Amino acid sequence: MENRPEMGSLSAKSRAIGASSREVLRYAAYPALALSAVWLFASTLRHGWDRGEAVQFFLVGVILYLTVLERLIPHRTDWHPSLRELCWYAAYFLFTMAGAVLAQAVVAVVVAAAPGAGLGLALWAEVPVALAASSLAGYLAHRFAHSHRWLWKFHGIHHVPRKVNVANNGVNHVLDVGFKQGAVQLSLGLLGFSADCLFAVALFTIVQGYFVHANVDVRLGPLNHVLAGPEQHRLHHSADVAEAGHFGVDLSVWDRLFGTFTWRPGRRPASVGVQDPSAFPETGAVLAGLLHPWRRPTRTA
């Protein structure tokens, strides 16, 4: 009986330490991820590691890292994927990878036919230019996929899930991935950036592409006005199209410049998904989703 106050005090201290640790993690999660990309870039150049293998290992590492964070500091616990949903997401992830390969193949043919002369810049100057160019191309392609009626039939597949988490970042139509990544890769290829520069862009793209989709409660602060983050991208997935801007998934400067930046501190979507769920197949209907763009609209009375 005499030990109960002491045990209660220890329990309270443990909870306080846990809360403090989670708060530190909310601020440190993104810097740790960004620094890992910088370390891998520098180490690959220094030791001559294979860039393709480094990108693949980094992709797996980023997904695992963010998956753990989703459990430690979740934004919403009801957004955790179920086992059934993970199976659906895994199937779509394979199509996403196929779309990326398709884009690379097409771009390689085009660039080979019209080789760029290169910018002749030092690597430290070349990387920021490449990041700006790839980000702008991605922004424009993404925004066009939302505004063009037929392209939306492809891209809308990504917006069907009523959750936003790192696992369903791969829920994409294969041709939607081919279109958007093709636009980015073509802009970089025609400008003639070096292999080292393209490696840096690939790492940055992986970091941002999966980070913005993660179901994590993080704090970016003023960086939100330069970099895209989960707080903004959740609004992009909002079922309310009036607040669903934020077409940049790496830099937020283009949303600022073109008037599609709608986030403010504390702003969250009431619900995510497509505005008219009946217009798209459910995510679990993978084959129907892939065939959806060619499906004739159902006539209504």
C-alpha positions in Angstrom: 0.0 0.0 0.0 2.8 2.4 0.8 4.4 1.9 -2.6 1.4 3.0 -4.6 2.2 6.7 -4.7 5.8 5.9 -5.7 4.6 3.6 -8.5 2.1 6.2 -9.6 4.9 8.8 -9.7 7.1 6.5 -11.8 4.2 5.8 -14.2 3.6 9.5 -14.6 7.3 10.1 -15.2 7.4 7.4 -17.9 4.4 8.9 -19.6 6.1 12.3 -19.5 9.3 11.0 -20.9 7.3 9.2 -23.7 5.4 12.4 -24.6 8.7 14.3 -24.6 10.4 11.8 -26.8 7.5 11.8 -29.3 7.6 15.6 -29.4 11.3 15.6 -30.2 10.7 12.9 -32.9 8.1 15.2 -34.5 10.7 17.8 -35.1 13.6 15.5 -35.8 11.9 13.0 -38.2 12.3 14.9 -41.4 15.9 16.3 -40.8 17.0 12.7 -40.0 15.5 11.5 -43.3 17.0 14.4 -45.3 20.4 13.9 -43.8 20.3 10.2 -44.6 19.9 11.2 -48.3 22.8 13.6 -48.1 25.0 10.9 -46.5 24.1 8.3 -49.1 24.8 10.8 -51.9 28.2 11.7 -50.6 29.1 8.1 -49.8 28.1 6.9 -53.2 30.2 9.5 -54.9 33.2 8.9 -52.6 33.2 5.1 -52.7 31.9 4.6 -56.3 28.8 2.6 -55.3 26.3 1.6 -57.9 23.8 4.5 -58.1 20.9 2.3 -59.3 21.4 -0.1 -56.3 21.8 2.8 -53.9 18.4 4.2 -55.1 16.6 0.9 -54.7 18.0 0.3 -51.2 17.2 3.9 -50.2 13.6 3.5 -51.5 13.1 0.4 -49.3 14.8 2.1 -46.3 12.6 5.2 -46.6 9.4 3.2 -46.7 10.4 1.1 -43.7 11.5 4.3 -41.8 8.2 6.1 -42.4 6.2 3.0 -41.7 7.8 2.8 -38.2 7.1 6.5 -37.7 3.5 6.0 -38.6 3.2 3.8 -35.5 5.3 6.0 -33.2 3.9 9.4 -34.1 0.7 8.9 -36.2 -1.4 11.7 -37.4 -4.5 9.5 -37.2 -4.6 6.0 -35.9 -7.6 5.1 -38.0 -5.5 5.7 -41.1 -3.3 2.7 -40.4 -3.8 0.2 -43.3 -5.4 -3.1 -42.6 -3.9 -6.4 -43.9 -6.4 -6.5 -46.7 -5.6 -3.0 -47.7 -1.9 -3.7 -47.7 -2.5 -6.5 -50.2 -4.3 -4.1 -52.5 -1.6 -1.5 -52.1 1.1 -4.0 -52.9 -0.6 -4.9 -56.1 -0.8 -1.3 -57.1 2.8 -0.7 -56.1 3.9 -3.2 -58.8 2.0 -1.2 -61.4 3.6 2.0 -60.1 7.1 0.5 -60.6 6.0 -0.7 -64.1 4.9 2.9 -64.9 8.3 4.2 -63.8 10.1 1.7 -66.0 7.9 2.6 -68.9 8.6 6.3 -68.5 12.3 5.7 -68.3 12.3 3.6 -71.5 10.3 6.2 -73.5 12.4 9.1 -72.2 15.6 7.3 -73.0 14.6 6.9 -76.7 13.6 10.6 -77.0 16.7 11.9 -75.3 18.9 9.7 -77.5 17.3 11.1 -80.6 17.7 14.7 -79.3 20.7 14.8 -77.0 21.1 17.8 -74.8 24.4 19.7 -74.8 24.4 20.0 -71.0 24.5 23.2 -68.9 28.2 23.1 -68.1 27.6 23.9 -64.4 29.5 22.7 -61.3 27.6 20.0 -59.4 26.9 22.3 -56.5 25.1 24.7 -58.9 23.7 22.0 -61.1 21.7 20.2 -58.4 19.5 23.2 -57.3 18.7 24.0 -61.0 17.7 20.3 -61.6 15.6 20.2 -58.5 13.7 23.4 -59.6 13.2 22.0 -63.1 12.0 18.6 -62.0 9.7 20.1 -59.4 8.2 22.6 -61.9 7.6 19.8 -64.4 6.1 17.6 -61.8 3.8 20.4 -60.5 2.5 21.2 -64.0 1.9 17.5 -64.9 0.2 16.9 -61.6 -2.0 19.9 -61.9 -2.9 19.0 -65.5 -3.8 15.5 -64.4 -6.4 17.1 -62.0 -7.8 19.6 -64.5 -7.9 17.5 -67.7 -11.1 15.3 -67.7 -9.6 12.2 -69.3 -6.3 12.4 -67.4 -8.3 12.6 -64.1 -9.7 9.2 -64.9 -6.2 7.8 -64.5 -5.0 10.0 -61.7 -8.2 9.9 -59.7 -7.4 6.2 -58.9 -4.7 7.6 -56.5 -7.3 9.7 -54.6 -9.9 7.0 -54.0 -8.5 5.7 -50.7 -10.1 7.4 -47.6 -6.8 7.3 -45.8 -3.5 8.9 -46.5 -0.5 6.8 -45.5 2.9 5.7 -46.9 1.6 2.4 -48.0 -1.0 3.8 -50.4 1.4 6.2 -52.0 1.8 3.5 -54.5 -1.9 3.3 -55.5 -1.6 4.7 -59.0 -2.6 3.8 -62.5 0.4 2.6 -64.5 -0.2 5.2 -67.2 -0.6 8.0 -64.7 2.8 7.2 -63.3 4.2 7.0 -66.9 2.7 10.4 -67.8 3.9 12.3 -64.7 7.3 10.7 -64.3 7.8 10.9 -68.1 7.2 14.7 -67.9 9.8 15.1 -65.1 12.4 12.8 -66.6 12.0 14.3 -70.1 12.6 17.8 -68.8 15.8 16.6 -67.0 17.0 14.5 -69.9 16.6 17.3 -72.5 18.4 19.8 -70.3 21.4 17.4 -70.1 22.1 17.2 -66.4 25.0 15.0 -65.3 24.5 11.5 -63.8 25.6 12.7 -60.4 23.1 15.4 -60.5 20.3 13.1 -61.5 21.3 10.7 -58.7 20.8 13.6 -56.2 17.4 14.5 -57.7 16.3 10.8 -57.5 17.2 10.7 -53.7 15.4 13.9 -53.0 12.3 12.7 -55.0 12.1 9.5 -53.0 12.4 11.4 -49.7 9.7 13.9 -50.6 7.4 11.6 -52.5 6.9 9.2 -49.6 7.3 11.7 -46.8 4.4 13.9 -47.9 2.1 10.8 -48.0 3.1 9.5 -44.6 0.5 9.4 -41.8 2.9 11.1 -39.4 2.4 14.0 -37.0 5.5 16.1 -37.8 6.4 19.8 -37.4 8.1 21.5 -40.4 7.3 25.1 -39.3 8.4 27.7 -41.8 9.8 25.0 -44.1 6.2 24.4 -45.2 6.6 27.5 -47.3 9.5 26.0 -49.2 9.1 22.2 -49.0 5.9 20.1 -49.4 5.0 18.2 -46.3 2.3 15.8 -45.0 0.3 18.7 -43.6 -0.1 20.2 -47.1 -0.5 16.9 -49.0 -3.4 15.8 -46.7 -5.3 18.9 -47.9 -4.4 17.9 -51.5 -6.3 14.6 -50.8 -9.3 16.5 -49.3 -12.7 15.5 -50.7 -13.4 19.3 -50.7 -11.9 20.4 -54.0 -11.9 24.1 -52.7 -9.0 23.3 -50.4 -7.4 20.5 -52.4 -4.5 22.5 -53.9 -0.9 21.7 -53.3 0.1 20.0 -56.5 3.8 20.1 -55.7 5.0 17.0 -53.8 8.6 18.1 -53.3 8.8 21.9 -53.3 5.8 24.1 -52.3 7.2 27.3 -54.0 5.3 26.6 -57.2 2.0 26.4 -55.3 2.9 29.7 -53.8 3.7 31.2 -57.1 0.6 29.9 -59.0 -1.9 30.4 -56.2 -2.6 26.8 -55.2 -1.2 27.0 -51.7 -4.1 26.6 -49.3 -2.5 25.4 -46.1 -2.2 27.3 -42.8 -1.1 26.1 -39.4 -3.7 23.7 -37.9 -5.7 23.4 -41.1 -6.8 19.8 -41.7 -9.2 18.2 -44.2 -12.6 17.0 -42.8 -12.3 13.9 -45.0 -10.1 12.6 -47.8 -10.9 10.8 -51.0 -12.7 11.7 -54.2 -15.6 14.1 -54.2 -17.8 11.6 -56.0 -16.8 8.1 -54.8 -19.3 6.4 -57.2 -17.3 7.8 -60.1 -14.4 5.4 -59.4 -14.0 1.7 -58.5 -13.0 0.9 -54.9 -9.3 0.5 -54.4 -9.7 -3.2 -53.8 -11.0 -3.7 -57.3 -7.5 -3.4 -58.9 -8.4 -4.7 -62.4 -11.5 -2.4 -62.5 -9.3 0.5 -61.5 -6.8 -0.2 -64.3 -9.6 -0.4 -66.9 -11.6 2.5 -65.5 -10.3 5.2 -67.9 -11.9 3.3 -70.8 -15.1 2.6 -69.0 -18.2 4.3 -70.4 -19.9 6.6 -67.9 -23.1 5.2 -66.5 -26.2 7.0 -67.8 -28.5 8.4 -65.2 -32.1 9.4 -65.4 
